[in-house]
Amino acid sequence: MLEKINSAKDIKKLSIEEQKKLAEEIRKYILEVVSENGGHLASNLGVVELTIALHTVFDLPTDKVVWDVGHQTYVHKIITGRREELKNIRKLNGIAGFPKTNESETDCFNTGHSSTSISAALGMARARDIKKENNHVLAVIGDGALTGGMALEALNDAGCSKAKLTVILNDNEMSISKNIGGINRLLSKLRTRRAYTKSNVSGKKIISKIPVIGKPIVKIVQRMKRSIKQLVIPKMFFEDIGFRYLGPVDGHNIAELERMLKISKELDGPVLLHILTKKGKGYKIAEENPDKFHATGPFDIETGKSKKAKGDDYSKIFGNKLVKLAKNNDKIVAITASMKDGTGLGRFQKEFPDRFFDIGIAEQHALGLAAGMAKDGVIPVVPIYSSFYQRAYDQVIHDIALQNLPVVMCVDRAGIVGADGETHQGQFDMSFFRLVPNLTIMAPKNFKELEDMLEFAVALNKPVVIRYPRGGEGKEKFEQEEKIELGKAEILKQGNDITLLAIGKTVERAQVISKMLEEKNIDTEVINARFLKPLDKETIKTSIEKTRRIITIEDGTIINGLGTSVKELIVDENLENIDVKSYAYPDKFIQHGTVDELEKLYGQDVQSIVRDIVNSNYALNV
């Protein structure tokens, strides 16, 4: 069946039995591809029937489907002519793991972060109405993403908009970790009330045509139905804010899904279709471990075990150190935005359940909550991925920095992360945090320095940002581990020809580069900046005045990071005849690929930097 599907039009020709067969083959194919490449598995296995039903009932790209987050679109990509390309998904120059408008006209909107789909879909619906067009617009959003503030803001607006829009709530009781909170409780009530009556569109049309009494009867029946709903399902949230609620529906029953989707097409105004799915459906190991298989590296299908041994990483080191600190300081608490395991907080939760707070996919709330706790004498530690800290920027400024509150903001997955691409690369955090007054910004060169920085930050009594990369530390060993002092850099090697100034994971790179340049008779001074803010101006200035040449290396964007800080220092101190060269990522969004591939592509790896230094005029006068 799978080989017969070369476009969405081919789906419409299939019988229900053929669609069921296709669903089985799609699951098998996705499982084979992800077990080899890695990727998002459980979420894609859960939406196979839904995606088939959507493409059967609606006509893409005329009709628009906005996928929230978008990591669950592998099935959609297979159906829309990218079956063979799926074998190279998330690889350099292969298709992306998320919707991309430049890949297919059926990808109507780029997504990658949670809770954005309803806003975008409502915008498209309103644009359609302004242009007096007649297509359908849908948003597919998970129950976990519904806890995001943006999703609730969009529901609030859409409910009173009267715009023809369908929101499909894909309810699998999971985001990445198990869902929590009030929205989850509401959905739990809806899941258990399978006797909830569905709207009968055809009956409404027939009754409405009865002369004189038809429309009044319809209104009476609707009032009765609404009263019954309020009795059956207390606090009928979606209906109360203006949506027509359909469901809950078995999200793995294609015939029932298609029936309900057809009903949604006939209804005017905003509709919410509530479907129940199982994350990891069809692969028992993923069904039993949906959080583990949310995003996975290559694994063995038979056992589910990773093909690559997993060692220590920065997230694990952070989590273990935080537990040690919390044992000696009962004011320390940990806050996560539904990323307990991803940020290394699993052990903290087990040991200090009363001091651990998972607030769902709600980064803004996480930082606002942290600010409130800090104001009243608690020390909140908040690990969030770099690309997701973007979502809470106002809270960092308004709630934390403005009041100079002691919140420790740990920026996990900082720098280039690889296969997830533009929406997940963490190259912007140094730039946007550096703009904020009162923040102390640090980045460790290795695991030991992360532990030291975390201990320093907890004791500082000021707002602190600690950024660290995905994965493990490098192989290069450091002979010294100086004590952390506020705003103090670390000189790793004295030299006279060139100053190499690096921060975070690139310090190891600088040390390797220094050794390679020594072989070419270029004597370098290597400095671990440690602090982006406050910058150790005295140490850096002294080194620059000695060498007259400085190279900065950082795992961030070229704008407003370490390189910019040094250039500002040179101008502010009126230093003349100084050569400056900065290695960082360009002012653009970085595509998907492995970290090693992307470093080479953008000239950030050791070999590229050394070659550039040696071949440029920069080193000629050394």
Secondary structure, DSSP 8 states (H G I E B T S, - for coil): -GGG-SSHHHHTT--HHHHHHHHHHHHHHHHHHHHHH-B--HHHHHTHHHHHHHHHHS-TTTSEEEESSSTT-HHHHIIIIITGGGGGTTSTTS--SS--TTT-TT--S---STT-HHHHHHHHHHHHHHTT----EEEEEETTGGGSHHHHHHHHHHHTT---EEEEEEE-SBSSSB--SHHHHHHHHHHH-TT-----HHHHHHHHTSTTTHHHHHHHHHHHHHHHHHHHSSS-HHHHTT-EEEEEEETT-HHHHHHHHHHHHH--SEEEEEEE--TTTT-HHHHH-TTTTTSB-SB-TTT--BSS-----HHHHHHHHHHHHHHH-TTEEEEESS-TTTTT-HHHHHH-GGGEEE--S-HHHHHHHHHHHHHTT-EEEEEEEHHHHGGGHHIIIIIIITTT---EEEEET-B---TT-TTT-B-SHHHHHHTSTT-EEE--SSHHHHHHHHHHHHHH-S-EEEE--SS---S---S------TT--EEEE--SSEEEEE-TTHHHHHHHHHHHHHTTT--EEEEE--EEES--HHHHHHHHHHHSEEEEEEEEESSSSHHHHHHHHHHHTT--S-EEEEEEE-SS----S-HHHHHHHTT-SHHHHHHHHHHSGGGTT-
